[in-house]
């Protein structure tokens, strides 16, 4: 019997729903049973299969631990359904958090999120983590599940081993993603703008990030 190689359309995130459907059929007698075993509602699973909702890292972690499925195969189509899992789940969770922070800074214009990005860029993040205002912000922000963006950032930064360098560049990449979605101010491209140092305030304390956060 001739073995045909997987079609290109079945690889990558475009084939995710199809691979998930295959895994469900292989692992359980029904979607309801599959959903029950990984701790989600049948409705949510149905929406994921139909491409209406995007799952987060806990979804993939539950699939890996409950069924032993390869997350590499599920996300990319490469390898086999129950092959080795090389996904760094901690990194993937961190990336979802970085995406949420970047979106909060750029889209929602949250001052604490802006300050967090600046402090990371300036290499002053560790001392800032002791600030109660920053910790309150991190406690209340919910990781943002954007499967396409998270996978893109994950794949492009997986081989960086310096955690400080990787965190700074991941946050910058997520920020650039949301900045690129903002309307372009064509007049500003021809205007002269002067850079100045921005003072960052967390509650009653003050820190100087040493650079601008320019809003367009």
Backbone as CSV, one residue per row, in Angstrom:
resi,resn,N_x,N_y,N_z,CA_x,CA_y,CA_z,C_x,C_y,C_z
1,UNK,0.852,-1.200,0.000,0.000,0.000,0.000,0.883,1.244,0.000
2,UNK,0.607,2.134,-0.949,1.427,3.332,-1.082,1.087,4.351,-0.004
3,UNK,2.128,4.908,0.606,1.927,5.918,1.651,2.108,7.300,1.055
4,UNK,1.085,8.091,1.128,1.142,9.453,0.601,1.577,10.412,1.687
5,UNK,2.515,11.304,1.382,2.963,12.289,2.375,1.839,13.231,2.734
6,UNK,1.864,13.813,3.942,0.797,14.736,4.342,0.738,15.940,3.422
7,UNK,-0.475,16.359,3.099,-0.640,17.528,2.257,-0.218,18.781,3.015
8,UNK,0.313,19.746,2.274,0.785,20.978,2.897,-0.333,21.695,3.634
9,UNK,-1.576,21.568,3.109,-2.709,22.250,3.739,-3.005,21.701,5.119
10,UNK,-2.556,20.458,5.382,-2.807,19.846,6.688,-1.739,20.181,7.707
11,UNK,-0.689,20.864,7.268,0.378,21.245,8.176,0.142,22.659,8.691
12,UNK,0.826,23.013,9.784,0.688,24.350,10.339,-0.630,24.525,11.075
13,UNK,-0.872,25.758,11.511,-2.073,26.039,12.298,-3.362,25.875,11.496
14,UNK,-3.268,25.945,10.157,-4.466,25.797,9.339,-5.096,24.414,9.516
15,UNK,-4.272,23.413,9.803,-4.779,22.060,9.963,-5.048,21.664,11.400
16,UNK,-4.982,22.640,12.314,-5.131,22.342,13.742,-6.477,21.687,14.059
17,UNK,-7.574,22.264,13.553,-8.906,21.738,13.862,-9.058,20.306,13.360
18,UNK,-8.517,20.033,12.188,-8.601,18.686,11.628,-7.824,17.684,12.472
19,UNK,-6.638,18.097,12.949,-5.826,17.196,13.779,-6.481,16.970,15.134
20,UNK,-7.089,18.015,15.678,-7.790,17.860,16.954,-8.959,16.887,16.803
21,UNK,-9.681,16.995,15.696,-10.786,16.067,15.432,-10.277,14.627,15.344
22,UNK,-9.132,14.439,14.699,-8.535,13.105,14.601,-8.182,12.571,15.988
23,UNK,-7.612,13.427,16.825,-7.210,13.013,18.167,-8.426,12.625,19.000
24,UNK,-9.493,13.401,18.900,-10.711,13.095,19.652,-11.263,11.732,19.232
25,UNK,-11.322,11.496,17.907,-11.847,10.225,17.403,-10.973,9.051,17.824
26,UNK,-9.665,9.276,17.904,-8.727,8.216,18.270,-8.761,7.927,19.767
27,UNK,-9.059,8.930,20.585,-8.869,8.814,22.032,-10.128,8.493,22.819
28,UNK,-11.268,8.980,22.371,-12.507,8.831,23.144,-13.678,8.540,22.215
29,UNK,-14.772,8.002,22.760,-15.937,7.712,21.918,-16.733,8.941,21.514
30,UNK,-16.495,10.092,22.168,-17.285,11.286,21.845,-16.550,12.547,22.255
31,UNK,-16.970,13.668,21.679,-16.419,14.966,22.080,-16.720,15.248,23.544
32,UNK,-17.906,14.840,23.994,-18.304,15.083,25.380,-17.346,14.395,26.351
33,UNK,-16.960,13.164,26.048,-16.032,12.435,26.910,-14.648,13.059,26.869
34,UNK,-14.215,13.473,25.691,-12.914,14.122,25.549,-12.885,15.410,26.374
35,UNK,-13.949,16.213,26.267,-14.034,17.466,27.011,-14.022,17.209,28.513
36,UNK,-14.774,16.195,28.946,-14.839,15.878,30.382,-13.462,15.517,30.922
37,UNK,-12.710,14.743,30.157,-11.410,14.263,30.636,-10.358,15.370,30.717
38,UNK,-10.504,16.426,29.925,-9.525,17.519,30.012,-10.091,18.723,30.770
39,UNK,-11.309,18.558,31.332,-11.853,19.576,32.228,-12.404,20.817,31.577
40,UNK,-12.991,20.679,30.381,-13.609,21.832,29.732,-15.036,21.455,29.339
41,UNK,-15.817,22.450,28.934,-17.192,22.180,28.533,-17.223,21.632,27.101
42,UNK,-18.272,20.857,26.810,-18.444,20.326,25.461,-18.628,21.455,24.455
43,UNK,-19.325,22.505,24.875,-19.539,23.643,23.993,-18.250,24.334,23.603
44,UNK,-17.357,24.509,24.587,-16.074,25.150,24.289,-15.262,24.291,23.328
45,UNK,-15.224,22.980,23.578,-14.479,22.088,22.689,-15.046,22.138,21.279
46,UNK,-16.369,22.147,21.168,-17.005,22.223,19.854,-16.620,23.511,19.127
47,UNK,-16.561,24.620,19.873,-16.167,25.901,19.271,-14.713,25.882,18.816
48,UNK,-13.838,25.213,19.582,-12.428,25.099,19.192,-12.310,24.283,17.910
49,UNK,-13.016,23.170,17.835,-12.972,22.310,16.657,-13.461,23.060,15.417
50,UNK,-14.470,23.923,15.597,-15.019,24.683,14.472,-14.240,25.964,14.180
51,UNK,-13.196,26.225,14.977,-12.383,27.407,14.748,-12.975,28.686,15.270
52,UNK,-13.991,28.589,16.140,-14.648,29.779,16.672,-13.948,30.323,17.908
53,UNK,-13.203,29.460,18.614,-12.473,29.892,19.803,-11.058,29.334,19.757
54,UNK,-10.146,30.052,20.417,-8.747,29.643,20.454,-8.391,29.149,21.852
55,UNK,-7.870,27.951,21.961,-7.536,27.413,23.281,-6.242,28.009,23.820
56,UNK,-6.087,27.923,25.146,-4.873,28.409,25.797,-3.940,27.265,26.160
57,UNK,-2.896,27.595,26.880,-1.881,26.596,27.202,-2.411,25.496,28.108
58,UNK,-3.363,25.823,28.997,-3.907,24.793,29.882,-4.624,23.704,29.078
59,UNK,-5.238,24.092,27.989,-5.908,23.149,27.096,-4.901,22.136,26.553
60,UNK,-3.775,22.633,26.049,-2.764,21.743,25.483,-2.089,20.902,26.562
61,UNK,-1.873,21.509,27.716,-1.248,20.765,28.813,-2.140,19.606,29.242
62,UNK,-3.457,19.858,29.331,-4.387,18.799,29.724,-4.411,17.676,28.701
63,UNK,-4.363,18.015,27.426,-4.344,17.000,26.368,-3.081,16.155,26.457
64,UNK,-1.963,16.819,26.718,-0.694,16.092,26.811,-0.696,15.141,28.001
65,UNK,-1.118,15.620,29.166,-1.056,14.802,30.375,-2.136,13.723,30.395
66,UNK,-3.314,13.994,29.823,-4.413,13.025,29.859,-4.294,11.950,28.785
67,UNK,-3.861,12.360,27.577,-3.849,11.420,26.459,-2.455,11.094,25.928
68,UNK,-1.443,11.848,26.388,-0.087,11.595,25.906,0.133,12.013,24.471
69,UNK,-0.727,12.914,23.971,-0.617,13.345,22.575,0.544,14.322,22.411
70,UNK,1.105,14.347,21.213,2.197,15.261,20.905,1.650,16.650,20.631
71,UNK,2.086,17.616,21.416,1.649,18.994,21.188,2.289,19.552,19.919
72,UNK,3.516,19.101,19.612,4.149,19.505,18.350,3.278,19.104,17.168
73,UNK,2.800,17.865,17.184,1.961,17.383,16.083,0.641,18.151,16.041
74,UNK,0.045,18.381,17.191,-1.253,19.054,17.242,-1.155,20.480,16.700
75,UNK,-0.062,21.177,17.021,0.093,22.566,16.596,0.607,22.703,15.166
76,UNK,1.510,21.811,14.768,2.193,21.992,13.481,1.891,20.922,12.448
77,UNK,1.433,19.740,12.890,1.233,18.641,11.968,2.484,17.823,11.723
78,UNK,3.590,18.207,12.321,4.850,17.496,12.129,4.987,16.389,13.163
79,UNK,5.593,15.277,12.752,5.753,14.149,13.649,4.499,13.290,13.675
80,UNK,4.275,12.603,14.782,3.129,11.705,14.902,2.224,12.141,16.047
81,UNK,1.005,11.608,16.045,0.002,12.011,17.026,0.467,11.782,18.460
82,UNK,1.154,10.691,18.693,1.597,10.378,20.054,3.120,10.338,20.143
83,UNK,3.767,11.201,19.356,5.220,11.276,19.381,5.709,12.064,20.576
84,UNK,6.982,12.339,20.571,7.602,13.058,21.679,7.117,14.500,21.723
85,UNK,6.912,15.017,22.915,6.477,16.395,23.102,7.672,17.266,23.471
86,UNK,8.022,18.198,22.560,9.145,19.092,22.821,8.695,20.517,23.147
87,UNK,7.405,20.700,23.345,6.884,22.033,23.635,7.275,22.442,25.060
88,UNK,7.844,23.630,25.189,8.161,24.197,26.498,6.909,24.932,26.988
89,UNK,6.109,24.261,27.815,4.821,24.821,28.228,4.980,26.069,29.093
90,UNK,6.044,26.117,29.906,6.270,27.320,30.717,6.530,28.525,29.817
91,UNK,7.329,28.319,28.769,7.599,29.414,27.836,6.319,29.832,27.130
92,UNK,5.491,28.879,26.718,4.247,29.199,26.036,3.308,29.989,26.948
93,UNK,3.244,29.615,28.232,2.419,30.365,29.191,2.952,31.792,29.359
94,UNK,4.282,31.915,29.454,4.881,33.245,29.587,4.563,34.117,28.379
95,UNK,4.628,33.517,27.187,4.350,34.273,25.971,2.924,34.790,25.976
96,UNK,1.979,33.977,26.421,0.592,34.440,26.505,0.466,35.632,27.452
97,UNK,1.221,35.598,28.550,1.205,36.718,29.490,1.837,37.956,28.858
98,UNK,2.960,37.781,28.145,3.617,38.909,27.478,2.678,39.543,26.448
99,UNK,1.941,38.725,25.720,0.996,39.244,24.736,-0.063,40.093,25.431
100,UNK,-0.558,39.613,26.580,-1.577,40.360,27.321,-1.031,41.697,27.810
101,UNK,0.206,41.714,28.298,0.816,42.957,28.772,0.991,43.937,27.615
102,UNK,1.491,43.444,26.482,1.707,44.317,25.321,0.386,44.892,24.821
103,UNK,-0.641,44.072,24.782,-1.946,44.558,24.335,-2.493,45.604,25.304
104,UNK,-2.308,45.363,26.597,-2.775,46.314,27.603,-2.066,47.653,27.450
105,UNK,-0.763,47.611,27.135,0.007,48.847,26.985,-0.367,49.599,25.718
106,UNK,-0.495,48.894,24.608,-0.697,49.549,23.310,-2.167,49.829,23.029
107,UNK,-3.013,48.840,23.225,-4.427,48.981,22.869,-5.213,49.689,23.969
108,UNK,-4.991,49.279,25.222,-5.742,49.849,26.341,-5.062,51.060,26.963
109,UNK,-3.806,51.317,26.569,-3.037,52.456,27.098,-2.932,52.422,28.618
110,UNK,-2.796,51.227,29.179,-2.658,51.085,30.628,-1.277,51.589,31.057
111,UNK,-1.199,52.558,31.987,0.096,53.141,32.354,1.034,52.141,33.022
112,UNK,0.499,51.211,33.794,1.361,50.226,34.440,1.944,49.265,33.415
113,UNK,1.147,48.871,32.440,1.651,48.005,31.377,2.738,48.711,30.568
114,UNK,2.526,50.003,30.274,3.540,50.786,29.570,4.839,50.827,30.367
115,UNK,4.704,51.075,31.670,5.882,51.153,32.531,6.614,49.818,32.578
116,UNK,5.868,48.737,32.613,6.469,47.412,32.643,7.305,47.160,31.393
117,UNK,6.789,47.549,30.219,7.546,47.387,28.981,8.827,48.211,29.004
118,UNK,8.711,49.440,29.479,9.884,50.313,29.531,10.954,49.775,30.483
119,UNK,10.538,49.323,31.645,11.487,48.810,32.630,12.174,47.546,32.130
120,UNK,11.446,46.734,31.404,12.053,45.539,30.825,13.101,45.926,29.796
121,UNK,12.784,46.886,28.939,13.728,47.347,27.927,14.966,47.978,28.558
122,UNK,14.767,48.670,29.685,15.866,49.372,30.346,16.671,48.469,31.279
123,UNK,16.264,47.205,31.417,16.978,46.292,32.298,16.769,46.578,33.769
124,UNK,15.645,47.213,34.124,15.360,47.568,35.513,14.176,46.788,36.070
125,UNK,13.889,45.652,35.466,12.677,44.927,35.822,12.751,44.275,37.191
126,UNK,13.888,43.713,37.569,13.980,42.948,38.812,13.666,43.792,40.041
127,UNK,14.221,44.987,40.112,13.954,45.843,41.276,12.509,46.322,41.290
128,UNK,11.915,46.468,40.099,10.533,46.938,40.013,9.542,45.889,40.480
129,UNK,9.924,44.608,40.433,9.003,43.538,40.800,8.631,43.574,42.279
130,UNK,9.379,44.318,43.074,9.049,44.458,44.497,7.960,45.501,44.728
131,UNK,7.608,46.260,43.685,6.623,47.318,43.835,5.217,46.729,43.906
132,UNK,4.424,47.077,44.936,3.067,46.523,45.083,2.158,46.819,43.892
133,UNK,2.281,48.011,43.294,1.411,48.371,42.169,1.652,47.454,40.972
134,UNK,2.915,47.140,40.719,3.240,46.250,39.606,2.751,44.836,39.893
135,UNK,2.906,44.393,41.109,2.435,43.054,41.472,0.917,42.954,41.390
136,UNK,0.208,44.004,41.789,-1.247,44.018,41.663,-1.664,43.904,40.202
137,UNK,-0.935,44.618,39.332,-1.230,44.560,37.903,-1.039,43.146,37.361
138,UNK,0.063,42.498,37.725,0.341,41.140,37.236,-0.676,40.134,37.759
139,UNK,-1.197,40.374,38.969,-2.191,39.466,39.529,-3.529,39.572,38.798
140,UNK,-3.871,40.776,38.356,-5.202,40.948,37.771,-5.233,40.731,36.259
141,UNK,-4.091,40.819,35.594,-4.111,40.673,34.142,-4.255,39.202,33.769
142,UNK,-5.096,38.936,32.794,-5.342,37.558,32.359,-4.524,37.271,31.105
143,UNK,-3.797,36.152,31.080,-3.048,35.792,29.870,-3.955,35.776,28.653
144,UNK,-3.473,36.335,27.551,-4.277,36.461,26.344,-4.000,35.289,25.415
145,UNK,-5.049,34.556,25.061,-4.918,33.391,24.207,-5.062,33.809,22.749
146,UNK,-3.947,33.998,22.074,-3.911,34.262,20.640,-2.999,33.212,20.045
147,UNK,-3.591,32.100,19.584,-2.808,30.935,19.200,-1.829,31.244,18.083
148,UNK,-2.266,31.992,17.075,-1.386,32.293,15.949,-0.185,33.126,16.382
149,UNK,-0.444,34.189,17.147,0.642,35.060,17.598,1.544,34.326,18.575
150,UNK,0.958,33.579,19.518,1.763,32.848,20.493,2.673,31.828,19.806
151,UNK,2.135,31.111,18.831,2.943,30.115,18.113,4.064,30.781,17.332
152,UNK,3.767,31.925,16.716,4.786,32.641,15.947,5.928,33.111,16.858
153,UNK,5.576,33.701,17.993,6.603,34.169,18.925,7.369,33.004,19.529
154,UNK,6.664,31.932,19.854,7.306,30.751,20.431,8.354,30.198,19.477
155,UNK,7.956,29.989,18.236,8.865,29.379,17.258,10.062,30.268,16.951
156,UNK,9.875,31.576,16.992,10.970,32.481,16.641,11.925,32.745,17.801
157,UNK,11.530,32.391,19.032,12.377,32.672,20.193,12.754,31.431,20.984
158,UNK,12.379,30.260,20.490,12.611,29.028,21.238,14.087,28.765,21.493
159,UNK,14.945,29.177,20.579,16.359,28.802,20.678,17.200,29.822,21.443
160,UNK,16.578,30.899,21.951,17.309,31.850,22.787,17.336,31.314,24.217
161,UNK,18.526,31.149,24.771,18.635,30.541,26.091,18.794,31.559,27.219
162,UNK,19.138,32.793,26.892,19.247,33.837,27.911,17.838,34.324,28.240
163,UNK,17.326,34.061,29.455,15.930,34.414,29.765,15.660,35.909,29.724
164,UNK,16.645,36.726,30.131,16.453,38.176,30.109,16.334,38.679,28.678
165,UNK,17.241,38.215,27.826,17.225,38.609,26.415,15.939,38.141,25.752
166,UNK,15.539,36.913,26.042,14.339,36.373,25.410,13.088,37.114,25.867
167,UNK,12.985,37.398,27.169,11.821,38.128,27.681,11.727,39.511,27.054
168,UNK,12.852,40.221,26.998,12.843,41.567,26.437,12.409,41.551,24.971
169,UNK,12.921,40.598,24.210,12.599,40.553,22.789,11.184,40.041,22.525
170,UNK,10.710,39.132,23.361,9.333,38.671,23.213,8.346,39.798,23.481
171,UNK,8.592,40.570,24.541,7.721,41.702,24.848,7.767,42.750,23.736
172,UNK,8.974,43.000,23.204,9.107,43.973,22.120,8.375,43.500,20.870
173,UNK,8.469,42.193,20.577,7.787,41.653,19.408,6.274,41.711,19.568
174,UNK,5.778,41.392,20.763,4.339,41.474,21.014,3.866,42.923,20.920
175,UNK,4.664,43.847,21.467,4.313,45.263,21.393,4.257,45.719,19.935
176,UNK,5.244,45.313,19.138,5.283,45.707,17.731,4.067,45.174,16.973
177,UNK,3.619,43.975,17.360,2.437,43.389,16.716,1.216,44.279,16.900
178,UNK,0.992,44.760,18.126,-0.179,45.600,18.380,0.013,47.018,17.857
179,UNK,1.252,47.509,17.877,1.517,48.837,17.308,1.208,48.838,15.819
180,UNK,1.529,47.734,15.132,1.309,47.658,13.687,-0.168,47.662,13.326
181,UNK,-1.025,47.330,14.286,-2.466,47.309,14.037,-3.124,48.667,14.249
182,UNK,-2.379,49.623,14.813,-2.948,50.954,15.046,-2.997,51.738,13.734
183,UNK,-3.958,52.653,13.585,-4.011,53.489,12.373,-2.716,54.280,12.213
184,UNK,-2.241,54.374,10.987,-0.985,55.070,10.721,-1.227,56.567,10.563
185,UNK,-0.511,57.351,11.361,-0.610,58.808,11.282,0.382,59.278,10.225
186,UNK,-0.113,59.562,9.025,0.776,59.920,7.915,1.427,61.278,8.120
187,UNK,0.723,62.194,8.781,1.311,63.517,9.021,2.477,63.429,9.993
188,UNK,2.373,62.507,10.968,3.443,62.378,11.954,4.738,61.908,11.312
189,UNK,4.638,61.209,10.186,5.838,60.725,9.506,6.693,61.874,8.980
190,UNK,6.082,63.036,8.780,6.810,64.195,8.248,7.076,65.262,9.306
191,UNK,6.604,65.003,10.538,6.775,65.993,11.606,8.040,65.701,12.381
192,UNK,8.656,66.761,12.937,9.822,66.619,13.796,9.356,66.369,15.213
193,UNK,9.817,65.258,15.802,9.466,64.949,17.185,10.729,64.825,18.005
194,UNK,10.714,65.404,19.188,11.878,65.363,20.077,11.674,64.293,21.123
195,UNK,12.709,63.497,21.361,12.647,62.469,22.395,13.002,63.062,23.750
196,UNK,12.323,62.601,24.763,12.618,63.054,26.119,12.478,61.882,27.067
197,UNK,13.098,62.012,28.217,13.038,60.953,29.217,11.686,60.930,29.895
198,UNK,11.171,59.748,30.084,9.861,59.581,30.706,10.029,59.133,32.144
199,UNK,9.307,59.765,33.046,9.300,59.367,34.447,8.191,58.360,34.673
200,UNK,8.510,57.234,35.285,7.530,56.183,35.535,7.145,56.181,36.995
201,UNK,5.837,56.159,37.267,5.345,56.173,38.636,4.590,54.892,38.945
202,UNK,4.981,54.240,40.030,4.221,53.122,40.586,3.773,53.557,41.974
203,UNK,2.504,53.905,42.099,2.027,54.337,43.409,2.789,55.568,43.869
204,UNK,3.380,55.489,45.083,4.106,56.625,45.612,5.564,56.637,45.215
205,UNK,6.044,55.553,44.581,7.454,55.489,44.209,7.641,55.974,42.787
206,UNK,8.879,56.342,42.429,9.176,56.828,41.098,10.439,56.158,40.595
207,UNK,10.394,55.808,39.313,11.583,55.243,38.689,11.732,55.859,37.308
208,UNK,12.966,56.024,36.879,13.249,56.614,35.584,13.680,55.510,34.635
209,UNK,12.923,55.334,33.548,13.232,54.262,32.614,14.299,54.661,31.614
210,UNK,14.546,55.941,31.464,15.629,56.384,30.604,15.305,56.383,29.128
211,UNK,14.009,56.250,28.755,13.639,56.321,27.357,12.151,56.631,27.226
212,UNK,11.726,56.842,25.969,10.342,57.210,25.722,9.460,56.005,25.473
213,UNK,8.194,56.209,25.719,7.152,55.340,25.182,6.331,56.252,24.287
214,UNK,6.539,56.179,22.981,5.895,57.100,22.060,4.561,56.555,21.605
215,UNK,3.522,57.324,21.817,2.198,56.943,21.356,1.894,57.649,20.066
216,UNK,1.246,56.923,19.187,0.870,57.508,17.893,-0.636,57.678,17.876
